[in-house]
Amino acid sequence: MPIVSFHPGIHYWILMIVGMIWQFLLSVIILKRELGKMSWEKLETRLWLNHPVHPKTFKVYKIAYSFTIPIIM
């Protein structure tokens, strides 16, 4: 008989959260080692945080963000 009577789904959920925390911490450690001093400019280039660009005019196309929610739905 188990010491604590949790539903098995709760155990799975807790393990998933611990795994996601570990994955986040590991990625931050790796980024810190690669970049040295972490600044927002370095993180933007390293994580490819760019605005969408219009394919014909090559200008920043911020209206494209409005298409993401209907596409995800």
PyMOL Python script that loads the backbone (N, CA, C, O; Angstrom):
from pymol import cmd

cmd.read_pdbstr("""\
ATOM      1  N   MET A   1       0.845  -1.182   0.000  1.00  0.00           N
ATOM      2  CA  MET A   1       0.000   0.000   0.000  1.00  0.00           C
ATOM      3  C   MET A   1       0.888   1.243   0.000  1.00  0.00           C
ATOM      4  O   MET A   1       1.825   1.328   0.794  1.00  0.00           O
ATOM      5  N   PRO A   2       0.608   2.206  -0.878  1.00  0.00           N
ATOM      6  CA  PRO A   2       1.454   3.403  -0.947  1.00  0.00           C
ATOM      7  C   PRO A   2       1.322   4.256   0.308  1.00  0.00           C
ATOM      8  O   PRO A   2       0.292   4.253   0.983  1.00  0.00           O
ATOM      9  N   ILE A   3       2.406   4.992   0.601  1.00  0.00           N
ATOM     10  CA  ILE A   3       2.415   5.867   1.774  1.00  0.00           C
ATOM     11  C   ILE A   3       1.465   7.043   1.555  1.00  0.00           C
ATOM     12  O   ILE A   3       0.697   7.403   2.448  1.00  0.00           O
ATOM     13  N   VAL A   4       1.519   7.630   0.378  1.00  0.00           N
ATOM     14  CA  VAL A   4       0.655   8.754   0.048  1.00  0.00           C
ATOM     15  C   VAL A   4      -0.268   8.302  -1.079  1.00  0.00           C
ATOM     16  O   VAL A   4       0.187   7.744  -2.078  1.00  0.00           O
ATOM     17  N   SER A   5      -1.541   8.544  -0.916  1.00  0.00           N
ATOM     18  CA  SER A   5      -2.495   8.067  -1.911  1.00  0.00           C
ATOM     19  C   SER A   5      -2.829   9.170  -2.916  1.00  0.00           C
ATOM     20  O   SER A   5      -3.897   9.778  -2.852  1.00  0.00           O
ATOM     21  N   PHE A   6      -1.898   9.419  -3.850  1.00  0.00           N
ATOM     22  CA  PHE A   6      -2.132  10.338  -4.945  1.00  0.00           C
ATOM     23  C   PHE A   6      -2.631   9.554  -6.143  1.00  0.00           C
ATOM     24  O   PHE A   6      -2.325   8.373  -6.308  1.00  0.00           O
ATOM     25  N   HIS A   7      -3.392  10.223  -6.962  1.00  0.00           N
ATOM     26  CA  HIS A   7      -3.785   9.636  -8.229  1.00  0.00           C
ATOM     27  C   HIS A   7      -2.531   9.530  -9.111  1.00  0.00           C
ATOM     28  O   HIS A   7      -1.708  10.445  -9.086  1.00  0.00           O
ATOM     29  N   PRO A   8      -2.354   8.464  -9.880  1.00  0.00           N
ATOM     30  CA  PRO A   8      -1.157   8.333 -10.720  1.00  0.00           C
ATOM     31  C   PRO A   8      -0.978   9.500 -11.697  1.00  0.00           C
ATOM     32  O   PRO A   8       0.149   9.828 -12.069  1.00  0.00           O
ATOM     33  N   GLY A   9      -2.072  10.120 -12.108  1.00  0.00           N
ATOM     34  CA  GLY A   9      -1.967  11.274 -12.991  1.00  0.00           C
ATOM     35  C   GLY A   9      -1.272  12.448 -12.330  1.00  0.00           C
ATOM     36  O   GLY A   9      -0.575  13.212 -12.999  1.00  0.00           O
ATOM     37  N   ILE A  10      -1.452  12.604 -11.025  1.00  0.00           N
ATOM     38  CA  ILE A  10      -0.789  13.683 -10.280  1.00  0.00           C
ATOM     39  C   ILE A  10       0.715  13.446 -10.270  1.00  0.00           C
ATOM     40  O   ILE A  10       1.492  14.385 -10.443  1.00  0.00           O
ATOM     41  N   HIS A  11       1.130  12.204 -10.070  1.00  0.00           N
ATOM     42  CA  HIS A  11       2.561  11.883 -10.108  1.00  0.00           C
ATOM     43  C   HIS A  11       3.145  12.228 -11.482  1.00  0.00           C
ATOM     44  O   HIS A  11       4.208  12.842 -11.579  1.00  0.00           O
ATOM     45  N   TYR A  12       2.451  11.831 -12.520  1.00  0.00           N
ATOM     46  CA  TYR A  12       2.903  12.117 -13.878  1.00  0.00           C
ATOM     47  C   TYR A  12       2.987  13.622 -14.114  1.00  0.00           C
ATOM     48  O   TYR A  12       3.955  14.105 -14.702  1.00  0.00           O
ATOM     49  N   TRP A  13       1.989  14.357 -13.663  1.00  0.00           N
ATOM     50  CA  TRP A  13       1.956  15.813 -13.827  1.00  0.00           C
ATOM     51  C   TRP A  13       3.134  16.468 -13.111  1.00  0.00           C
ATOM     52  O   TRP A  13       3.791  17.343 -13.675  1.00  0.00           O
ATOM     53  N   ILE A  14       3.402  16.058 -11.886  1.00  0.00           N
ATOM     54  CA  ILE A  14       4.517  16.619 -11.110  1.00  0.00           C
ATOM     55  C   ILE A  14       5.844  16.308 -11.792  1.00  0.00           C
ATOM     56  O   ILE A  14       6.712  17.175 -11.882  1.00  0.00           O
ATOM     57  N   LEU A  15       6.007  15.077 -12.272  1.00  0.00           N
ATOM     58  CA  LEU A  15       7.246  14.722 -12.962  1.00  0.00           C
ATOM     59  C   LEU A  15       7.422  15.517 -14.255  1.00  0.00           C
ATOM     60  O   LEU A  15       8.544  15.883 -14.607  1.00  0.00           O
ATOM     61  N   MET A  16       6.336  15.785 -14.958  1.00  0.00           N
ATOM     62  CA  MET A  16       6.416  16.601 -16.164  1.00  0.00           C
ATOM     63  C   MET A  16       6.862  18.024 -15.831  1.00  0.00           C
ATOM     64  O   MET A  16       7.687  18.594 -16.546  1.00  0.00           O
ATOM     65  N   ILE A  17       6.332  18.598 -14.766  1.00  0.00           N
ATOM     66  CA  ILE A  17       6.712  19.957 -14.366  1.00  0.00           C
ATOM     67  C   ILE A  17       8.177  19.997 -13.952  1.00  0.00           C
ATOM     68  O   ILE A  17       8.902  20.916 -14.334  1.00  0.00           O
ATOM     69  N   VAL A  18       8.616  19.022 -13.183  1.00  0.00           N
ATOM     70  CA  VAL A  18      10.031  18.964 -12.775  1.00  0.00           C
ATOM     71  C   VAL A  18      10.921  18.827 -14.009  1.00  0.00           C
ATOM     72  O   VAL A  18      11.980  19.452 -14.076  1.00  0.00           O
ATOM     73  N   GLY A  19      10.509  18.025 -14.977  1.00  0.00           N
ATOM     74  CA  GLY A  19      11.285  17.874 -16.206  1.00  0.00           C
ATOM     75  C   GLY A  19      11.360  19.166 -16.994  1.00  0.00           C
ATOM     76  O   GLY A  19      12.415  19.498 -17.534  1.00  0.00           O
ATOM     77  N   MET A  20      10.252  19.908 -17.073  1.00  0.00           N
ATOM     78  CA  MET A  20      10.263  21.179 -17.793  1.00  0.00           C
ATOM     79  C   MET A  20      11.137  22.209 -17.082  1.00  0.00           C
ATOM     80  O   MET A  20      11.815  22.999 -17.739  1.00  0.00           O
ATOM     81  N   ILE A  21      11.129  22.213 -15.747  1.00  0.00           N
ATOM     82  CA  ILE A  21      11.996  23.124 -14.990  1.00  0.00           C
ATOM     83  C   ILE A  21      13.451  22.782 -15.249  1.00  0.00           C
ATOM     84  O   ILE A  21      14.271  23.676 -15.452  1.00  0.00           O
ATOM     85  N   TRP A  22      13.783  21.488 -15.243  1.00  0.00           N
ATOM     86  CA  TRP A  22      15.154  21.062 -15.507  1.00  0.00           C
ATOM     87  C   TRP A  22      15.576  21.461 -16.926  1.00  0.00           C
ATOM     88  O   TRP A  22      16.702  21.915 -17.128  1.00  0.00           O
ATOM     89  N   GLN A  23      14.696  21.298 -17.896  1.00  0.00           N
ATOM     90  CA  GLN A  23      15.011  21.656 -19.272  1.00  0.00           C
ATOM     91  C   GLN A  23      15.255  23.163 -19.386  1.00  0.00           C
ATOM     92  O   GLN A  23      16.176  23.582 -20.087  1.00  0.00           O
ATOM     93  N   PHE A  24      14.447  23.978 -18.712  1.00  0.00           N
ATOM     94  CA  PHE A  24      14.642  25.419 -18.735  1.00  0.00           C
ATOM     95  C   PHE A  24      15.980  25.803 -18.103  1.00  0.00           C
ATOM     96  O   PHE A  24      16.728  26.601 -18.666  1.00  0.00           O
ATOM     97  N   LEU A  25      16.276  25.241 -16.943  1.00  0.00           N
ATOM     98  CA  LEU A  25      17.530  25.567 -16.266  1.00  0.00           C
ATOM     99  C   LEU A  25      18.738  25.145 -17.103  1.00  0.00           C
ATOM    100  O   LEU A  25      19.723  25.878 -17.182  1.00  0.00           O
ATOM    101  N   LEU A  26      18.667  23.988 -17.715  1.00  0.00           N
ATOM    102  CA  LEU A  26      19.771  23.515 -18.546  1.00  0.00           C
ATOM    103  C   LEU A  26      19.970  24.430 -19.756  1.00  0.00           C
ATOM    104  O   LEU A  26      21.106  24.731 -20.122  1.00  0.00           O
ATOM    105  N   SER A  27      18.880  24.872 -20.373  1.00  0.00           N
ATOM    106  CA  SER A  27      19.019  25.761 -21.524  1.00  0.00           C
ATOM    107  C   SER A  27      19.592  27.115 -21.110  1.00  0.00           C
ATOM    108  O   SER A  27      20.377  27.698 -21.857  1.00  0.00           O
ATOM    109  N   VAL A  28      19.219  27.625 -19.942  1.00  0.00           N
ATOM    110  CA  VAL A  28      19.782  28.888 -19.464  1.00  0.00           C
ATOM    111  C   VAL A  28      21.271  28.730 -19.173  1.00  0.00           C
ATOM    112  O   VAL A  28      22.059  29.624 -19.480  1.00  0.00           O
ATOM    113  N   ILE A  29      21.661  27.608 -18.586  1.00  0.00           N
ATOM    114  CA  ILE A  29      23.078  27.356 -18.302  1.00  0.00           C
ATOM    115  C   ILE A  29      23.878  27.285 -19.600  1.00  0.00           C
ATOM    116  O   ILE A  29      24.968  27.851 -19.689  1.00  0.00           O
ATOM    117  N   ILE A  30      23.340  26.590 -20.610  1.00  0.00           N
ATOM    118  CA  ILE A  30      24.039  26.477 -21.886  1.00  0.00           C
ATOM    119  C   ILE A  30      24.147  27.846 -22.559  1.00  0.00           C
ATOM    120  O   ILE A  30      25.206  28.195 -23.081  1.00  0.00           O
ATOM    121  N   LEU A  31      23.064  28.621 -22.550  1.00  0.00           N
ATOM    122  CA  LEU A  31      23.121  29.972 -23.130  1.00  0.00           C
ATOM    123  C   LEU A  31      24.131  30.852 -22.404  1.00  0.00           C
ATOM    124  O   LEU A  31      24.853  31.619 -23.041  1.00  0.00           O
ATOM    125  N   LYS A  32      24.186  30.750 -21.097  1.00  0.00           N
ATOM    126  CA  LYS A  32      25.121  31.549 -20.307  1.00  0.00           C
ATOM    127  C   LYS A  32      26.566  31.201 -20.669  1.00  0.00           C
ATOM    128  O   LYS A  32      27.418  32.084 -20.770  1.00  0.00           O
ATOM    129  N   ARG A  33      26.834  29.909 -20.865  1.00  0.00           N
ATOM    130  CA  ARG A  33      28.194  29.499 -21.217  1.00  0.00           C
ATOM    131  C   ARG A  33      28.555  29.939 -22.634  1.00  0.00           C
ATOM    132  O   ARG A  33      29.700  30.314 -22.887  1.00  0.00           O
ATOM    133  N   GLU A  34      27.607  29.901 -23.554  1.00  0.00           N
ATOM    134  CA  GLU A  34      27.888  30.283 -24.940  1.00  0.00           C
ATOM    135  C   GLU A  34      28.032  31.791 -25.106  1.00  0.00           C
ATOM    136  O   GLU A  34      28.900  32.257 -25.844  1.00  0.00           O
ATOM    137  N   LEU A  35      27.184  32.552 -24.424  1.00  0.00           N
ATOM    138  CA  LEU A  35      27.150  33.994 -24.644  1.00  0.00           C
ATOM    139  C   LEU A  35      28.068  34.776 -23.720  1.00  0.00           C
ATOM    140  O   LEU A  35      28.389  35.928 -24.011  1.00  0.00           O
ATOM    141  N   GLY A  36      28.495  34.186 -22.625  1.00  0.00           N
ATOM    142  CA  GLY A  36      29.263  34.946 -21.644  1.00  0.00           C
ATOM    143  C   GLY A  36      28.305  35.805 -20.838  1.00  0.00           C
ATOM    144  O   GLY A  36      27.469  35.290 -20.095  1.00  0.00           O
ATOM    145  N   LYS A  37      28.430  37.118 -20.989  1.00  0.00           N
ATOM    146  CA  LYS A  37      27.506  38.030 -20.310  1.00  0.00           C
ATOM    147  C   LYS A  37      26.187  38.034 -21.067  1.00  0.00           C
ATOM    148  O   LYS A  37      26.159  38.325 -22.263  1.00  0.00           O
ATOM    149  N   MET A  38      25.102  37.716 -20.387  1.00  0.00           N
ATOM    150  CA  MET A  38      23.804  37.654 -21.043  1.00  0.00           C
ATOM    151  C   MET A  38      23.195  39.048 -21.112  1.00  0.00           C
ATOM    152  O   MET A  38      22.985  39.701 -20.090  1.00  0.00           O
ATOM    153  N   SER A  39      22.915  39.490 -22.336  1.00  0.00           N
ATOM    154  CA  SER A  39      22.211  40.749 -22.542  1.00  0.00           C
ATOM    155  C   SER A  39      21.075  40.480 -23.517  1.00  0.00           C
ATOM    156  O   SER A  39      21.074  39.467 -24.216  1.00  0.00           O
ATOM    157  N   TRP A  40      20.115  41.384 -23.560  1.00  0.00           N
ATOM    158  CA  TRP A  40      18.945  41.180 -24.404  1.00  0.00           C
ATOM    159  C   TRP A  40      19.334  41.157 -25.883  1.00  0.00           C
ATOM    160  O   TRP A  40      18.761  40.390 -26.656  1.00  0.00           O
ATOM    161  N   GLU A  41      20.291  41.981 -26.284  1.00  0.00           N
ATOM    162  CA  GLU A  41      20.713  42.013 -27.688  1.00  0.00           C
ATOM    163  C   GLU A  41      21.310  40.673 -28.103  1.00  0.00           C
ATOM    164  O   GLU A  41      21.015  40.170 -29.187  1.00  0.00           O
ATOM    165  N   LYS A  42      22.147  40.095 -27.245  1.00  0.00           N
ATOM    166  CA  LYS A  42      22.749  38.800 -27.555  1.00  0.00           C
ATOM    167  C   LYS A  42      21.691  37.701 -27.596  1.00  0.00           C
ATOM    168  O   LYS A  42      21.734  36.821 -28.456  1.00  0.00           O
ATOM    169  N   LEU A  43      20.739  37.758 -26.658  1.00  0.00           N
ATOM    170  CA  LEU A  43      19.674  36.750 -26.651  1.00  0.00           C
ATOM    171  C   LEU A  43      18.781  36.867 -27.881  1.00  0.00           C
ATOM    172  O   LEU A  43      18.347  35.851 -28.423  1.00  0.00           O
ATOM    173  N   GLU A  44      18.501  38.081 -28.329  1.00  0.00           N
ATOM    174  CA  GLU A  44      17.668  38.263 -29.524  1.00  0.00           C
ATOM    175  C   GLU A  44      18.300  37.608 -30.741  1.00  0.00           C
ATOM    176  O   GLU A  44      17.621  36.910 -31.494  1.00  0.00           O
ATOM    177  N   THR A  45      19.589  37.826 -30.939  1.00  0.00           N
ATOM    178  CA  THR A  45      20.242  37.236 -32.104  1.00  0.00           C
ATOM    179  C   THR A  45      20.399  35.734 -31.953  1.00  0.00           C
ATOM    180  O   THR A  45      20.262  34.998 -32.930  1.00  0.00           O
ATOM    181  N   ARG A  46      20.682  35.271 -30.751  1.00  0.00           N
ATOM    182  CA  ARG A  46      20.893  33.837 -30.533  1.00  0.00           C
ATOM    183  C   ARG A  46      19.603  33.044 -30.660  1.00  0.00           C
ATOM    184  O   ARG A  46      19.617  31.919 -31.159  1.00  0.00           O
ATOM    185  N   LEU A  47      18.475  33.619 -30.211  1.00  0.00           N
ATOM    186  CA  LEU A  47      17.198  32.904 -30.245  1.00  0.00           C
ATOM    187  C   LEU A  47      16.363  33.250 -31.478  1.00  0.00           C
ATOM    188  O   LEU A  47      15.216  32.817 -31.590  1.00  0.00           O
ATOM    189  N   TRP A  48      16.928  34.023 -32.397  1.00  0.00           N
ATOM    190  CA  TRP A  48      16.265  34.407 -33.643  1.00  0.00           C
ATOM    191  C   TRP A  48      14.946  35.125 -33.370  1.00  0.00           C
ATOM    192  O   TRP A  48      13.931  34.808 -33.989  1.00  0.00           O
ATOM    193  N   LEU A  49      14.951  36.082 -32.455  1.00  0.00           N
ATOM    194  CA  LEU A  49      13.746  36.846 -32.133  1.00  0.00           C
ATOM    195  C   LEU A  49      13.645  38.032 -33.081  1.00  0.00           C
ATOM    196  O   LEU A  49      14.084  39.134 -32.753  1.00  0.00           O
ATOM    197  N   ASN A  50      13.075  37.806 -34.240  1.00  0.00           N
ATOM    198  CA  ASN A  50      12.922  38.843 -35.252  1.00  0.00           C
ATOM    199  C   ASN A  50      11.450  39.023 -35.570  1.00  0.00           C
ATOM    200  O   ASN A  50      10.645  38.111 -35.384  1.00  0.00           O
ATOM    201  N   HIS A  51      11.109  40.204 -36.051  1.00  0.00           N
ATOM    202  CA  HIS A  51       9.755  40.447 -36.524  1.00  0.00           C
ATOM    203  C   HIS A  51       9.587  39.810 -37.898  1.00  0.00           C
ATOM    204  O   HIS A  51      10.568  39.644 -38.623  1.00  0.00           O
ATOM    205  N   PRO A  52       8.365  39.453 -38.262  1.00  0.00           N
ATOM    206  CA  PRO A  52       8.147  38.943 -39.613  1.00  0.00           C
ATOM    207  C   PRO A  52       8.419  40.035 -40.658  1.00  0.00           C
ATOM    208  O   PRO A  52       8.214  41.223 -40.408  1.00  0.00           O
ATOM    209  N   VAL A  53       8.878  39.603 -41.817  1.00  0.00           N
ATOM    210  CA  VAL A  53       9.224  40.530 -42.889  1.00  0.00           C
ATOM    211  C   VAL A  53       8.332  40.230 -44.090  1.00  0.00           C
ATOM    212  O   VAL A  53       8.118  39.071 -44.446  1.00  0.00           O
ATOM    213  N   HIS A  54       7.815  41.290 -44.707  1.00  0.00           N
ATOM    214  CA  HIS A  54       6.983  41.121 -45.898  1.00  0.00           C
ATOM    215  C   HIS A  54       7.860  40.598 -47.037  1.00  0.00           C
ATOM    216  O   HIS A  54       8.933  41.149 -47.282  1.00  0.00           O
ATOM    217  N   PRO A  55       7.427  39.544 -47.739  1.00  0.00           N
ATOM    218  CA  PRO A  55       8.298  38.933 -48.748  1.00  0.00           C
ATOM    219  C   PRO A  55       8.583  39.810 -49.968  1.00  0.00           C
ATOM    220  O   PRO A  55       9.617  39.636 -50.614  1.00  0.00           O
ATOM    221  N   LYS A  56       7.702  40.736 -50.292  1.00  0.00           N
ATOM    222  CA  LYS A  56       7.930  41.567 -51.480  1.00  0.00           C
ATOM    223  C   LYS A  56       8.671  42.855 -51.164  1.00  0.00           C
ATOM    224  O   LYS A  56       9.577  43.251 -51.898  1.00  0.00           O
ATOM    225  N   THR A  57       8.288  43.512 -50.069  1.00  0.00           N
ATOM    226  CA  THR A  57       8.897  44.813 -49.754  1.00  0.00           C
ATOM    227  C   THR A  57      10.069  44.700 -48.781  1.00  0.00           C
ATOM    228  O   THR A  57      10.841  45.648 -48.639  1.00  0.00           O
ATOM    229  N   PHE A  58      10.213  43.566 -48.113  1.00  0.00           N
ATOM    230  CA  PHE A  58      11.267  43.326 -47.119  1.00  0.00           C
ATOM    231  C   PHE A  58      11.229  44.326 -45.970  1.00  0.00           C
ATOM    232  O   PHE A  58      12.259  44.626 -45.366  1.00  0.00           O
ATOM    233  N   LYS A  59      10.046  44.836 -45.672  1.00  0.00           N
ATOM    234  CA  LYS A  59       9.857  45.707 -44.519  1.00  0.00           C
ATOM    235  C   LYS A  59       9.246  44.890 -43.391  1.00  0.00           C
ATOM    236  O   LYS A  59       8.648  43.837 -43.615  1.00  0.00           O
ATOM    237  N   VAL A  60       9.412  45.402 -42.159  1.00  0.00           N
ATOM    238  CA  VAL A  60       8.836  44.719 -41.002  1.00  0.00           C
ATOM    239  C   VAL A  60       7.325  44.678 -41.163  1.00  0.00           C
ATOM    240  O   VAL A  60       6.696  45.700 -41.436  1.00  0.00           O
ATOM    241  N   TYR A  61       6.748  43.504 -40.994  1.00  0.00           N
ATOM    242  CA  TYR A  61       5.334  43.250 -41.279  1.00  0.00           C
ATOM    243  C   TYR A  61       4.645  42.802 -39.988  1.00  0.00           C
ATOM    244  O   TYR A  61       4.337  41.623 -39.815  1.00  0.00           O
ATOM    245  N   LYS A  62       4.408  43.761 -39.082  1.00  0.00           N
ATOM    246  CA  LYS A  62       3.851  43.431 -37.773  1.00  0.00           C
ATOM    247  C   LYS A  62       2.397  42.978 -37.829  1.00  0.00           C
ATOM    248  O   LYS A  62       1.914  42.352 -36.885  1.00  0.00           O
ATOM    249  N   ILE A  63       1.698  43.279 -38.899  1.00  0.00           N
ATOM    250  CA  ILE A  63       0.302  42.846 -39.022  1.00  0.00           C
ATOM    251  C   ILE A  63       0.229  41.317 -39.106  1.00  0.00           C
ATOM    252  O   ILE A  63      -0.827  40.735 -38.856  1.00  0.00           O
ATOM    253  N   ALA A  64       1.319  40.677 -39.450  1.00  0.00           N
ATOM    254  CA  ALA A  64       1.333  39.215 -39.548  1.00  0.00           C
ATOM    255  C   ALA A  64       1.086  38.562 -38.185  1.00  0.00           C
ATOM    256  O   ALA A  64       0.634  37.419 -38.125  1.00  0.00           O
ATOM    257  N   TYR A  65       1.369  39.261 -37.110  1.00  0.00           N
ATOM    258  CA  TYR A  65       1.086  38.707 -35.786  1.00  0.00           C
ATOM    259  C   TYR A  65      -0.416  38.484 -35.592  1.00  0.00           C
ATOM    260  O   TYR A  65      -0.816  37.585 -34.852  1.00  0.00           O
ATOM    261  N   SER A  66      -1.232  39.277 -36.237  1.00  0.00           N
ATOM    262  CA  SER A  66      -2.683  39.132 -36.073  1.00  0.00           C
ATOM    263  C   SER A  66      -3.209  37.849 -36.724  1.00  0.00           C
ATOM    264  O   SER A  66      -4.320  37.412 -36.423  1.00  0.00           O
ATOM    265  N   PHE A  67      -2.420  37.250 -37.610  1.00  0.00           N
ATOM    266  CA  PHE A  67      -2.845  36.000 -38.256  1.00  0.00           C
ATOM    267  C   PHE A  67      -2.533  34.766 -37.416  1.00  0.00           C
ATOM    268  O   PHE A  67      -3.065  33.692 -37.699  1.00  0.00           O
ATOM    269  N   THR A  68      -1.699  34.883 -36.405  1.00  0.00           N
ATOM    270  CA  THR A  68      -1.265  33.702 -35.670  1.00  0.00           C
ATOM    271  C   THR A  68      -2.374  33.063 -34.857  1.00  0.00           C
ATOM    272  O   THR A  68      -2.488  31.838 -34.844  1.00  0.00           O
ATOM    273  N   ILE A  69      -3.189  33.844 -34.183  1.00  0.00           N
ATOM    274  CA  ILE A  69      -4.248  33.260 -33.350  1.00  0.00           C
ATOM    275  C   ILE A  69      -5.293  32.526 -34.185  1.00  0.00           C
ATOM    276  O   ILE A  69      -5.646  31.403 -33.825  1.00  0.00           O
ATOM    277  N   PRO A  70      -5.821  33.102 -35.300  1.00  0.00           N
ATOM    278  CA  PRO A  70      -6.772  32.312 -36.104  1.00  0.00           C
ATOM    279  C   PRO A  70      -6.150  31.053 -36.705  1.00  0.00           C
ATOM    280  O   PRO A  70      -6.829  30.035 -36.837  1.00  0.00           O
ATOM    281  N   ILE A  71      -4.885  31.106 -37.066  1.00  0.00           N
ATOM    282  CA  ILE A  71      -4.229  29.923 -37.631  1.00  0.00           C
ATOM    283  C   ILE A  71      -4.084  28.835 -36.573  1.00  0.00           C
ATOM    284  O   ILE A  71      -4.252  27.654 -36.875  1.00  0.00           O
ATOM    285  N   ILE A  72      -3.775  29.220 -35.335  1.00  0.00           N
ATOM    286  CA  ILE A  72      -3.629  28.239 -34.254  1.00  0.00           C
ATOM    287  C   ILE A  72      -4.983  27.614 -33.914  1.00  0.00           C
ATOM    288  O   ILE A  72      -5.060  26.428 -33.593  1.00  0.00           O
ATOM    289  N   MET A  73      -6.048  28.414 -33.987  1.00  0.00           N
ATOM    290  CA  MET A  73      -7.376  27.889 -33.674  1.00  0.00           C
ATOM    291  C   MET A  73      -7.782  26.876 -34.712  1.00  0.00           C
ATOM    292  O   MET A  73      -8.874  26.313 -34.630  1.00  0.00           O
TER     293      MET A  73
END
""", "prot")
cmd.dss("prot")
cmd.show_as("cartoon", "prot")
cmd.util.cbc("prot")
cmd.orient("prot")
